[in-house]
Amino acid sequence: MYKDDTILVVGQAKPRKEDAIYSLHGECYVSFVVEFECNTILSVTRNFVVSMLLGKSLKTDLDEMQQSIRERYFALTQKPLIACLKDAHNRYMMVTGQK
């Protein structure tokens, strides 16, 4: 399904206890391979987040992805989602040996 040089990078963050995702999952995750996926409750939320991040580079577009979330995603999970992206970016840079 994936090429031998494909890697999986997962970012995670704790949402606020008031958010429904905290009740169901306890944590918020984003996974990056070729496509983006996140564990939101509503498919409309997941699809919206995917539409904002699809085609962006985890290596070079972190600032653009964060800005898009700040300007377009107004939910309690805004900060955890940004934290997930930062964590995924840092892990990606670490495993690929980049700074």
ZAMARGU-4260 file (C-alpha; in steps of 0.2 Angstrom, whole numbers, plus 5000, padded with zeros to 4 digits):
<rodrens>
0) 5000/5000/5000 | 5014/5012/5004 | 5032/5014/4997 | 5046/5008/5007 | 5052/5025/5010
5) 5035/5031/5017 | 5035/5036/5035 | 5020/5039/5047 | 5021/5054/5059 | 5008/5057/5072
10) 5006/5073/5082 | 4996/5073/5098 | 4989/5085/5111 | 4977/5086/5125 | 4961/5095/5121
15) 4952/5105/5135 | 4941/5094/5146 | 4925/5104/5140 | 4928/5098/5122 | 4918/5082/5117
20) 4933/5074/5109 | 4941/5074/5127 | 4926/5063/5133 | 4928/5051/5119 | 4947/5050/5116
25) 4956/5060/5130 | 4968/5066/5117 | 4968/5073/5099 | 4979/5065/5086 | 4984/5069/5068
30) 4993/5057/5057 | 5003/5061/5042 | 5007/5049/5028 | 5001/5053/5011 | 4984/5059/5017
35) 4979/5068/5033 | 4967/5060/5046 | 4962/5066/5063 | 4951/5059/5076 | 4936/5071/5077
40) 4919/5067/5082 | 4910/5074/5067 | 4914/5070/5049 | 4911/5088/5044 | 4924/5093/5056
45) 4937/5080/5050 | 4933/5084/5032 | 4935/5103/5035 | 4952/5101/5044 | 4958/5089/5030
50) 4953/5102/5017 | 4963/5115/5025 | 4979/5104/5027 | 4978/5093/5011 | 4992/5096/4999
55) 5003/5106/5012 | 5020/5100/5017 | 5023/5095/5035 | 5041/5100/5032 | 5039/5118/5025
60) 5021/5123/5027 | 5019/5123/5046 | 5017/5142/5048 | 5004/5142/5034 | 4994/5127/5042
65) 4994/5135/5059 | 4988/5152/5051 | 4974/5143/5042 | 4968/5135/5058 | 4968/5151/5068
70) 4959/5160/5054 | 4946/5147/5049 | 4944/5134/5063 | 4934/5141/5078 | 4932/5127/5090
75) 4938/5122/5107 | 4951/5110/5099 | 4959/5124/5089 | 4974/5125/5101 | 4976/5106/5103
80) 4975/5104/5084 | 4989/5117/5082 | 4999/5108/5095 | 4997/5091/5086 | 5003/5099/5070
85) 5019/5106/5079 | 5022/5089/5087 | 5020/5080/5071 | 5032/5093/5063 | 5045/5091/5076
90) 5044/5072/5075 | 5045/5072/5056 | 5061/5084/5057 | 5068/5072/5070 | 5066/5056/5061
95) 5072/5063/5044 | 5087/5071/5053 | 5082/5089/5048 | 5082/5105/5058
</rodrens>
